[in-house]
Every structure is written in C-alpha cells, then in structure tokens.
C-alpha cells in the first residue's frame, strides 16, 4: 500500500510532487495550494483559471497562477471536483 497525497494541499515549501502544480489563492493574504494536474480536465476548475486570466492576464504577482477568489470559495469549489 503506497502513500496517497491529498487531493489538494496547502504548501509553504517550494517542492511540488509529480502530478501537481501550485496556485495562489486568497483576497488579501495569498496561500499556496498544490492541486492535481487532473483538475485541468474539470470545468469548474477551468472557470477559476478563466477568472485568473481575466483578472491578471499572463502576469501573476506571486510568480505562479493566482486565483482571484477567497480561500473558502476555492476550497468549496475544489471539494466538489471528482478527481
């Protein structure tokens, strides 16, 4: 039985496990979350990325993808993804 990484995880380190990518979420205080690459197939997550594109274009002040929503909203949306 192998170790199973959570579907989504808060991360303070720069290490990103294979199959995941980092996003920054929050209104005033940004937190870094690791999300599975498989979320890129989910329409709800793609909507979040579209909002990020509308808000920031290709410039993300945190150096990675910044999702323009509250942490609670992000966690609620990602908890409904079936990946």
TIMI-2910 file (N, C-alpha, C, CB; in pm, 1 decimal, decimal comma, always signed):
<rs>
+----------+----------+----------+----------+----------+----------+----------+----------+----------+----------+----------+----------+------+
!      n_x !      n_y !      n_z !     ca_x !     ca_y !     ca_z !      c_x !      c_y !      c_z !     cb_x !     cb_y !     cb_z ! resn !
+----------+----------+----------+----------+----------+----------+----------+----------+----------+----------+----------+----------+------+
!    +84,8 !   -117,8 !     +0,0 !     +0,0 !     +0,0 !     +0,0 !    +89,4 !   +124,1 !     +0,0 !    -96,5 !     -0,2 !   +122,7 !  Unk !
!    +71,4 !   +213,3 !    -96,6 !   +154,8 !   +331,3 !   -109,3 !    +94,9 !   +453,1 !    -42,0 !   +179,3 !   +360,7 !   -253,1 !  Unk !
!   +176,0 !   +555,1 !    -30,7 !   +132,6 !   +681,8 !    +26,7 !    +44,7 !   +753,0 !    -74,7 !   +254,0 !   +770,2 !    +67,3 !  Unk !
!    -68,0 !   +804,1 !    -31,2 !   -157,5 !   +877,6 !   -120,0 !   -158,8 !  +1023,5 !    -78,8 !   -300,9 !   +818,3 !   -117,3 !  Unk !
!   -120,0 !  +1111,4 !   -171,8 !   -117,7 !  +1254,7 !   -146,0 !   -261,0 !  +1306,2 !   -147,3 !    -30,1 !  +1329,8 !   -251,0 !  Unk !
!   -296,5 !  +1397,7 !    -57,9 !   -433,1 !  +1453,0 !    -57,8 !   -467,1 !  +1515,7 !   -192,2 !   -449,0 !  +1557,5 !    +53,8 !  Unk !
!   -596,4 !  +1523,1 !   -222,1 !   -638,6 !  +1581,7 !   -349,2 !   -590,6 !  +1725,5 !   -363,7 !   -790,0 !  +1576,3 !   -361,9 !  Unk !
!   -591,9 !  +1800,2 !   -256,7 !   -545,3 !  +1938,4 !   -258,4 !   -477,6 !  +1964,2 !   -125,1 !   -662,9 !  +2039,8 !   -283,8 !  Unk !
!   -368,6 !  +2039,8 !   -128,2 !   -293,8 !  +2059,5 !     -4,4 !   -236,5 !  +2200,2 !     +2,0 !   -181,6 !  +1956,2 !     +7,7 !  Unk !
!   -238,9 !  +2257,2 !   +122,3 !   -173,6 !  +2385,0 !   +147,6 !    -24,3 !  +2357,6 !   +155,8 !   -227,3 !  +2453,6 !   +279,2 !  Unk !
!    +57,9 !  +2442,6 !    +97,6 !   +201,7 !  +2417,4 !    +94,2 !   +281,0 !  +2545,3 !   +117,2 !   +241,3 !  +2354,8 !    -39,1 !  Unk !
!   +379,3 !  +2537,5 !   +206,9 !   +470,2 !  +2650,1 !   +228,0 !   +605,0 !  +2627,6 !   +160,6 !   +490,3 !  +2674,1 !   +376,7 !  Unk !
!   +634,6 !  +2504,3 !   +120,1 !   +763,8 !  +2473,1 !    +60,6 !   +759,2 !  +2488,2 !    -90,1 !   +807,0 !  +2332,1 !    +97,7 !  Unk !
!   +876,8 !  +2491,4 !   -151,3 !   +882,5 !  +2504,9 !   -296,5 !   +875,1 !  +2370,5 !   -367,0 !  +1009,0 !  +2576,6 !   -337,0 !  Unk !
!   +876,1 !  +2260,6 !   -291,9 !   +868,0 !  +2128,4 !   -352,0 !   +727,0 !  +2101,7 !   -404,2 !   +908,9 !  +2020,9 !   -250,5 !  Unk !
!   +720,3 !  +2051,5 !   -526,9 !   +591,6 !  +2016,9 !   -586,4 !   +601,0 !  +1872,3 !   -632,2 !   +554,3 !  +2113,1 !   -705,6 !  Unk !
!   +516,5 !  +1784,0 !   -577,1 !   +520,3 !  +1644,1 !   -618,6 !   +478,2 !  +1627,6 !   -764,4 !   +430,3 !  +1560,3 !   -528,7 !  Unk !
!   +526,4 !  +1521,6 !   -825,9 !   +488,6 !  +1491,2 !   -963,5 !   +336,4 !  +1479,3 !   -972,7 !   +557,3 !  +1360,4 !  -1012,3 !  Unk !
!   +279,9 !  +1540,3 !  -1076,8 !   +135,1 !  +1532,6 !  -1098,2 !    +57,1 !  +1646,0 !  -1034,3 !    +83,8 !  +1403,2 !  -1045,6 !  Unk !
!   +126,2 !  +1743,0 !   -975,6 !    +61,5 !  +1856,2 !   -908,5 !   +119,4 !  +1987,4 !   -961,1 !    +79,6 !  +1846,8 !   -754,3 !  Unk !
!    +47,7 !  +2096,9 !   -940,2 !   +100,8 !  +2230,2 !   -968,1 !    +50,6 !  +2325,3 !   -860,7 !    +59,3 !  +2279,6 !  -1110,5 !  Unk !
!   +119,7 !  +2436,3 !   -847,0 !    +88,5 !  +2531,0 !   -740,2 !     +1,1 !  +2644,7 !   -791,9 !   +217,3 !  +2587,1 !   -679,3 !  Unk !
!    -92,6 !  +2685,9 !   -708,2 !   -172,9 !  +2806,0 !   -733,4 !   -174,1 !  +2887,4 !   -604,6 !   -319,9 !  +2769,7 !   -780,1 !  Unk !
!   -195,7 !  +3016,6 !   -619,1 !   -205,9 !  +3105,6 !   -504,1 !   -349,1 !  +3154,6 !   -494,7 !   -106,2 !  +3225,2 !   -515,2 !  Unk !
!   -403,7 !  +3149,9 !   -373,5 !   -544,3 !  +3180,2 !   -352,4 !   -559,0 !  +3269,9 !   -230,4 !   -626,6 !  +3050,7 !   -335,4 !  Unk !
!   -653,3 !  +3362,2 !   -236,5 !   -684,5 !  +3447,2 !   -122,7 !   -707,5 !  +3589,8 !   -166,4 !   -573,4 !  +3441,7 !    -19,9 !  Unk !
!   -773,7 !  +3663,5 !    -81,6 !   -804,5 !  +3801,7 !   -116,2 !   -691,8 !  +3896,0 !    -75,5 !   -934,7 !  +3844,6 !    -50,0 !  Unk !
!   -660,1 !  +3903,9 !    +51,7 !   -550,3 !  +3991,5 !    +92,5 !   -423,5 !  +3911,1 !   +120,5 !   -590,0 !  +4072,4 !   +216,8 !  Unk !
!   -436,2 !  +3802,6 !   +190,8 !   -324,3 !  +3714,8 !   +222,7 !   -331,8 !  +3593,5 !   +129,7 !   -326,8 !  +3671,3 !   +374,0 !  Unk !
!   -234,7 !  +3578,8 !    +40,7 !   -235,5 !  +3467,1 !    -54,0 !   -173,3 !  +3343,5 !     +9,3 !   -160,1 !  +3504,5 !   -183,0 !  Unk !
!   -238,9 !  +3227,7 !    -10,6 !   -185,3 !  +3099,7 !    +33,0 !   -156,1 !  +3015,4 !    -90,5 !   -284,2 !  +3026,6 !   +129,0 !  Unk !
!    -53,9 !  +2934,8 !    -80,3 !    -12,5 !  +2848,5 !   -190,1 !    -73,8 !  +2710,2 !   -169,7 !   +142,9 !  +2840,0 !   -199,4 !  Unk !
!   -142,8 !  +2661,2 !   -272,4 !   -203,7 !  +2528,8 !   -269,0 !   -147,6 !  +2445,0 !   -382,9 !   -358,2 !  +2538,1 !   -278,4 !  Unk !
!   -133,1 !  +2316,8 !   -357,4 !    -94,6 !  +2222,6 !   -461,0 !   -219,8 !  +2149,2 !   -505,7 !    +14,8 !  +2123,0 !   -410,5 !  Unk !
!   -242,4 !  +2150,4 !   -636,2 !   -361,0 !  +2084,2 !   -690,3 !   -317,7 !  +1982,9 !   -795,9 !   -460,5 !  +2188,0 !   -750,6 !  Unk !
!   -393,1 !  +1875,0 !   -809,1 !   -359,0 !  +1773,3 !   -909,6 !   -374,9 !  +1827,4 !  -1051,2 !   -446,6 !  +1648,8 !   -891,5 !  Unk !
!   -286,2 !  +1785,8 !  -1138,3 !   -295,1 !  +1826,0 !  -1278,7 !   -427,8 !  +1780,7 !  -1339,4 !   -177,2 !  +1767,9 !  -1359,1 !  Unk !
!   -483,7 !  +1673,3 !  -1288,5 !   -610,1 !  +1622,5 !  -1341,2 !   -724,3 !  +1723,2 !  -1327,2 !   -647,0 !  +1493,9 !  -1270,7 !  Unk !
!   -709,0 !  +1821,8 !  -1238,6 !   -811,3 !  +1926,6 !  -1225,1 !   -824,5 !  +2009,0 !  -1353,8 !   -777,2 !  +2019,3 !  -1106,7 !  Unk !
!   -723,9 !  +2002,9 !  -1439,5 !   -729,8 !  +2078,1 !  -1565,3 !   -835,7 !  +2021,8 !  -1659,3 !   -593,4 !  +2076,8 !  -1634,2 !  Unk !
!   -890,3 !  +1905,5 !  -1626,6 !   -999,5 !  +1846,5 !  -1704,8 !  -1136,1 !  +1880,9 !  -1647,3 !   -983,6 !  +1695,4 !  -1711,5 !  Unk !
!  -1140,3 !  +1952,0 !  -1536,8 !  -1265,6 !  +1982,5 !  -1467,2 !  -1318,3 !  +2121,2 !  -1505,8 !  -1245,1 !  +1974,4 !  -1314,9 !  Unk !
!  -1442,3 !  +2129,8 !  -1559,3 !  -1498,0 !  +2259,2 !  -1599,2 !  -1500,2 !  +2363,1 !  -1486,1 !  -1637,9 !  +2239,4 !  -1650,9 !  Unk !
!  -1529,7 !  +2322,7 !  -1362,7 !  -1531,6 !  +2419,5 !  -1251,9 !  -1393,2 !  +2480,3 !  -1229,3 !  -1581,0 !  +2352,1 !  -1122,4 !  Unk !
!  -1290,0 !  +2397,9 !  -1237,9 !  -1154,5 !  +2449,5 !  -1217,9 !  -1112,3 !  +2536,0 !  -1336,6 !  -1054,7 !  +2333,4 !  -1198,1 !  Unk !
!  -1152,5 !  +2496,7 !  -1456,7 !  -1121,1 !  +2578,2 !  -1574,2 !  -1187,7 !  +2715,3 !  -1565,9 !  -1165,1 !  +2506,4 !  -1702,1 !  Unk !
!  -1305,2 !  +2722,4 !  -1504,3 !  -1369,4 !  +2852,4 !  -1481,5 !  -1283,2 !  +2940,2 !  -1390,7 !  -1509,7 !  +2833,3 !  -1419,4 !  Unk !
!  -1224,2 !  +2879,1 !  -1286,8 !  -1134,4 !  +2955,5 !  -1198,2 !  -1013,9 !  +3007,2 !  -1275,2 !  -1087,5 !  +2868,4 !  -1079,7 !  Unk !
!   -958,8 !  +2923,7 !  -1363,2 !   -843,6 !  +2967,3 !  -1443,3 !   -882,5 !  +3079,0 !  -1539,8 !   -784,7 !  +2848,8 !  -1521,4 !  Unk !
!  -1003,4 !  +3073,2 !  -1593,1 !  -1051,1 !  +3181,4 !  -1680,7 !  -1063,0 !  +3312,7 !  -1604,3 !  -1187,0 !  +3144,6 !  -1742,7 !  Unk !
!  -1111,7 !  +3304,1 !  -1479,8 !  -1119,0 !  +3424,2 !  -1395,4 !   -978,7 !  +3479,7 !  -1369,1 !  -1190,2 !  +3392,3 !  -1261,1 !  Unk !
!   -883,3 !  +3390,5 !  -1347,0 !   -744,8 !  +3434,2 !  -1324,3 !   -690,4 !  +3504,1 !  -1448,6 !   -654,6 !  +3313,7 !  -1286,9 !  Unk !
!   -721,1 !  +3450,1 !  -1565,5 !   -676,4 !  +3511,4 !  -1689,9 !   -739,6 !  +3649,4 !  -1709,1 !   -709,9 !  +3420,7 !  -1808,7 !  Unk !
!   -869,1 !  +3661,9 !  -1680,8 !   -936,7 !  +3791,1 !  -1693,6 !   -879,1 !  +3894,0 !  -1596,6 !  -1087,0 !  +3775,0 !  -1669,5 !  Unk !
!   -848,6 !  +3850,1 !  -1475,1 !   -800,1 !  +3941,1 !  -1370,7 !   -655,0 !  +3982,1 !  -1392,1 !   -814,7 !  +3876,2 !  -1234,4 !  Unk !
!   -568,9 !  +3885,5 !  -1424,5 !   -425,3 !  +3910,4 !  -1427,0 !   -361,0 !  +3895,3 !  -1564,0 !   -358,3 !  +3819,1 !  -1332,3 !  Unk !
!   -432,3 !  +3842,1 !  -1662,4 !   -369,6 !  +3812,5 !  -1791,0 !   -262,2 !  +3707,1 !  -1769,5 !   -309,4 !  +3940,9 !  -1855,8 !  Unk !
!   -144,8 !  +3731,2 !  -1823,8 !    -35,8 !  +3635,7 !  -1803,9 !    +63,2 !  +3685,3 !  -1699,0 !    +36,7 !  +3609,8 !  -1935,8 !  Unk !
!    +30,2 !  +3792,4 !  -1630,4 !   +114,0 !  +3843,6 !  -1522,5 !    +52,2 !  +3803,2 !  -1389,2 !   +129,9 !  +3998,3 !  -1532,0 !  Unk !
!   +124,9 !  +3725,9 !  -1313,2 !    +77,8 !  +3683,0 !  -1181,9 !   +177,3 !  +3732,8 !  -1078,4 !    +61,2 !  +3527,0 !  -1174,6 !  Unk !
!   +135,0 !  +3824,2 !   -992,6 !   +225,0 !  +3890,2 !   -898,6 !   +297,1 !  +3795,3 !   -802,6 !   +148,2 !  +3989,7 !   -819,7 !  Unk !
!   +241,5 !  +3677,5 !   -777,6 !   +303,7 !  +3583,8 !   -683,8 !   +407,3 !  +3495,2 !   -754,3 !   +196,1 !  +3496,4 !   -616,9 !  Unk !
!   +420,2 !  +3507,1 !   -885,5 !   +514,4 !  +3424,5 !   -958,9 !   +453,8 !  +3294,1 !  -1007,8 !   +632,9 !  +3395,3 !   -873,4 !  Unk !
!   +332,2 !  +3265,1 !   -968,9 !   +259,6 !  +3145,8 !  -1013,5 !   +117,0 !  +3185,9 !  -1041,4 !   +265,6 !  +3031,2 !   -907,6 !  Unk !
!    +35,2 !  +3090,8 !  -1078,5 !   -105,0 !  +3120,8 !  -1108,6 !   -175,3 !  +3168,2 !   -981,7 !   -177,0 !  +2996,4 !  -1167,8 !  Unk !
!   -236,5 !  +3284,8 !   -991,6 !   -311,4 !  +3341,4 !   -879,1 !   -460,2 !  +3334,2 !   -912,4 !   -267,2 !  +3489,6 !   -849,6 !  Unk !
!   -535,2 !  +3264,6 !   -827,5 !   -679,5 !  +3250,4 !   -846,9 !   -748,8 !  +3363,2 !   -769,2 !   -730,4 !  +3108,1 !   -799,4 !  Unk !
!   -825,2 !  +3449,5 !   -837,7 !   -886,0 !  +3565,1 !   -772,0 !  -1017,3 !  +3530,1 !   -700,7 !   -910,8 !  +3674,9 !   -874,1 !  Unk !
!  -1006,1 !  +3459,1 !   -589,3 !  -1123,8 !  +3429,9 !   -507,3 !  -1076,9 !  +3406,9 !   -364,4 !  -1202,6 !  +3305,3 !   -561,8 !  Unk !
!  -1171,2 !  +3398,3 !   -274,3 !  -1135,1 !  +3374,5 !   -134,7 !  -1090,9 !  +3229,2 !   -117,2 !  -1254,3 !  +3407,2 !    -40,4 !  Unk !
!  -1015,9 !  +3205,4 !    -12,6 !   -971,4 !  +3069,8 !    +17,9 !  -1090,9 !  +2977,1 !    +40,3 !   -880,2 !  +3069,9 !   +141,6 !  Unk !
!  -1192,6 !  +3026,2 !   +110,5 !  -1312,4 !  +2945,7 !   +136,7 !  -1382,7 !  +2905,9 !     +7,2 !  -1409,2 !  +3022,8 !   +226,9 !  Unk !
!  -1395,8 !  +2999,0 !    -85,6 !  -1459,4 !  +2970,5 !   -214,6 !  -1379,1 !  +2866,7 !   -291,8 !  -1473,8 !  +3099,4 !   -298,0 !  Unk !
!  -1247,4 !  +2884,4 !   -293,8 !  -1160,0 !  +2790,1 !   -363,5 !  -1174,1 !  +2649,4 !   -306,0 !  -1013,9 !  +2836,2 !   -354,8 !  Unk !
!  -1169,7 !  +2638,5 !   -175,0 !  -1181,3 !  +2507,6 !   -110,6 !  -1319,0 !  +2446,3 !   -133,8 !  -1154,2 !  +2519,6 !    +39,3 !  Unk !
!  -1422,7 !  +2529,4 !   -134,5 !  -1557,0 !  +2478,7 !   -160,9 !  -1567,2 !  +2424,6 !   -302,7 !  -1661,4 !  +2588,6 !   -138,5 !  Unk !
!  -1517,3 !  +2499,4 !   -399,4 !  -1524,1 !  +2456,5 !   -539,9 !  -1442,8 !  +2329,0 !   -559,9 !  -1472,5 !  +2568,3 !   -634,3 !  Unk !
!  -1321,2 !  +2325,4 !   -509,6 !  -1236,4 !  +2207,6 !   -532,5 !  -1287,6 !  +2085,4 !   -456,8 !  -1092,2 !  +2237,3 !   -490,9 !  Unk !
!  -1363,2 !  +2104,7 !   -350,0 !  -1417,7 !  +1989,3 !   -277,3 !  -1526,6 !  +1918,3 !   -358,3 !  -1474,4 !  +2034,0 !   -141,4 !  Unk !
!  -1580,9 !  +1985,6 !   -459,3 !  -1685,3 !  +1926,0 !   -542,9 !  -1629,5 !  +1858,8 !   -668,0 !  -1785,4 !  +2031,7 !   -583,0 !  Unk !
!  -1499,1 !  +1866,4 !   -687,2 !  -1440,4 !  +1804,4 !   -805,0 !  -1422,7 !  +1655,5 !   -780,6 !  -1305,5 !  +1870,2 !   -840,7 !  Unk !
!  -1447,1 !  +1577,2 !   -882,1 !  -1449,0 !  +1431,7 !   -865,7 !  -1318,1 !  +1364,7 !   -902,4 !  -1558,4 !  +1373,1 !   -948,2 !  Unk !
!  -1211,1 !  +1436,3 !   -898,7 !  -1082,8 !  +1380,0 !   -940,7 !  -1011,7 !  +1318,8 !   -823,5 !   -994,9 !  +1486,2 !  -1005,4 !  Unk !
+----------+----------+----------+----------+----------+----------+----------+----------+----------+----------+----------+----------+------+
</rs>
